[in-house]
Structures are given as C-alpha cells and as structure tokens.
Amino acid sequence: MSARDLRPILLVEDSAADAEMAMDALREAKLANPVVHVEDGVDCLDYLQAQGAWAGRELVDPVVVLLDIKMPRMNGLDVLTHMRADERLRRVPVVILSSSREESDLARSWDLGVNAYVIKPVDVDQFFDAVRMLGQFWAVLNQSPEQE
C-alpha cells in the first residue's frame, strides 16, 4: 500500500444528512483512504494546518478536499482562497460539492483554481453515485505530483 492510499479524503460539509450520505458513498466505493469530516471552513483550515482541535496530527495533506460552499463561520470559497495562496496546499485537489447553481459561485470557484465543481443532485441516488465516482477518481485514478 502506497503513502497515497493512506492520505485521507477531507469532506467539508455542514449538513449532517449530506455528510452522512457522502461518507456512505465513499465507504461503498471501498477506498483505502480514511475520510475525515469537518463541518465548516474554519475547522477545514485548522485540519489542513494541524492547529486548533487538530494540533498534533501528522501533517499529511488530503488526497482530495470535497468542499461545500455555503457554510457557517467561513465559506468554501474563502477556504479555497487560503488553500491556493498556501505553497504547501496549492496543489491539493479541491472539488466543490455544492447545491449552489449561482453563476457567481461557479465562476469564482474556477477563478480560484478549483479542480471540479459538482452540483449536488436533488435525487439521493444521484448524489450517492456522484460522490462514489468522485472518490474513486480523485483517490485512485488521478495522478498528482508528489509532495516535497
């Protein structure tokens, strides 16, 4: 098992129902990667920087960040802005997983360097399938540069 297989998938989602569905879909995909769930942008950045409640964790970047946009305390676009400004985090793949169909959210996400923007389907089965496919692609198939 490579180090890539052990890197977590970071799920940043404030909706408990959507988070549980996403985690179920990722488990069903039978990925070796553990899934770490945080509920807002502040907790996401704390996790990525190994500070706050995450102080002391091994500083291993996630294989992918599944990021909601509309969240309390700090929204996903602000998180993405911080990640892309950080030399260590700028290459971490980020997939926006949001119910927002606002053109401004879509355009700003791409401008900030998101790797994919997936609109959460209203249908539960479609949402489940979309997350399962995302996990398989980003954790297994996608080849990213090695971290230095």
Secondary structure, DSSP 8 states (H G I E B T S, - for coil): --HHHHS-EEEE-S-HHHHHHHHHHHHHTT-SS-EEEESSHHHHHHHHHT-GGGTTS-----SEEEE-SS-SSS-HHHHHHHHHHSTTTTTS-EEEEES---HHHHHHHHHTT-SEEEE--SSHHHHHHHHHHHHHIIIII-------
